[in-house]
Amino acid sequence: MRTLSRTLSLGLPLRRLAAAFLATCLVGQAGAQVLLTGTLKKARDTGAVAIGYRASSIPFSYMSARGEPIGYAIEICRSLVDAMGEEVGRPLRIDWVPVTSDSRIDAVVAGQVDLECGSTTNNLERQKRVSFSPTTFVSGTKLMVKKGSPIASFRDLAGKKVLVTAGTTNEKAMRELSDKFKLNLNFIVARDHADAFAQLGADQAVAFATDDVLLYGLLAENKAQANFAVVGEFLSYDPYGIMFRKGDTQLAALVNDSFHRMAEDRDLERSYDRWFLRRLPSGISIDLPMSPQLTTIFQSLVQKPE
């Protein structure tokens, strides 16, 4: 009887310890979910990620003939959504949200968009309101003019009408240039790149100023290389990035880790080749080799073994 009694008395604390351990594990599992914050928590709760896309930022983010967003930035963002799904433990659908150059930052800040996937320049002024991924592309402002135009440089624009797209760094750069060199430019502010290109074709201005790669993309998509030319020196420096909400440390870590992985696996390089060197769905290639600056940036993302 004493042996049985002693066994039971020893077993009770053991059972309590086992129960306590099991409870701790269950609390830990629940806590792992509760610890998700910001965009990742939103994604886990809703099963969706809202992606802001552009209608005519070729080849970064634009509409296909079937009416769906495609492009270099869209492809990168799809990979980020896959990584987010793995992190939150469930597949995530994409809710597509159209944005313009003028509305994109406010859309991110207001929570209407979780990832803005277009051709957005990362600069100090914008970093006060939003966060950015590592650099996806390096561009700069240039001028598009009609073939045969006497405009060869920004200095030839004095007193003339120039098209810019609302809310872009190109608009700011051109206004600063006009003031600095007393060019007295007459600006026409278009709602998007396609609108600006159409107005240039209709002779509403003598030049359209935006990032050179976007100009080449418009020419390729519209098969208009015979009618327009990209001219002049670079008038700004514009490193692109994927935009997301400021202060979201969990998402920032996931985005950075994902970019390191995509660089190591050469996914970034393959995506670049697909959208800048091969034929676009329209059948035309931009044929723009990767710049030395972007090559160096991608190489720096590759994690070296310790």
Secondary structure, 3 states (H helix, E strand, C coil): CHHHHHHHHHHHHHHHHHHHHHHHHHHHHHHHHHCCCHHHHHHHHHCEEEEEECCEECCCEEECCCCCEECHHHHHHHHHHHHHHHHHCCCCEEEEEECCCCCHHHHHHCCCCCEEECCCECCHHHHCCEEECCCCEEECEEEEEECCCCCCCHHHHCCCEEEEECCCHHHHHHHHHHHHCCCCCEEEEECCHHHHHHHHHCCCCCEEEEEHHHHHHHHHHCCCCCCEEEECCCCCCEEECCEEECCCHHHHHHHHHHHHHHHHCCHHHHHHHHHHCCCCCCCCCCCCCCCHHHHHHHHHHCCCCC
